[in-house]
Amino acid sequence: MSITINLYYTGKNGDARKFAEEMVSSGIVSAVRAEAGNEKYEYFFPMDDAETVLLIDRWQNQEALDIHHKSALMAQIAALREKYKLKLRVERYVDEKE
């Protein structure tokens, strides 16, 4: 089973893009990608919405995701989200393997 989460960060005046850039430059993205169970952590920029950034976040299972949510990285991510005053919309998808 894999869990894919689409996180849409929306701001004003390019702040969502600045958030994503700081996530990369600060090393947070590399740290998340190195966590056990992370399969994908990648940002995309919608063509029709310059004020939104899409993060596709994929984990091997719920346990890996729970560990990530309890990590110190989550506090850093939350602080950056607050710094840039971003709104967040979340979609969650679960792939069931037979």
Buried (B, 14 or more C-beta within 10 A) or exposed (E): EBBBBBBBBBBEEEBBBBBBEBBEEEEBBEBBEEBEBBBEBEBEEEEEEEBBBBBBBBBBEEEBBEEBEEBEBEEBBEEBBEEBEBEEEEEEEEEEEE
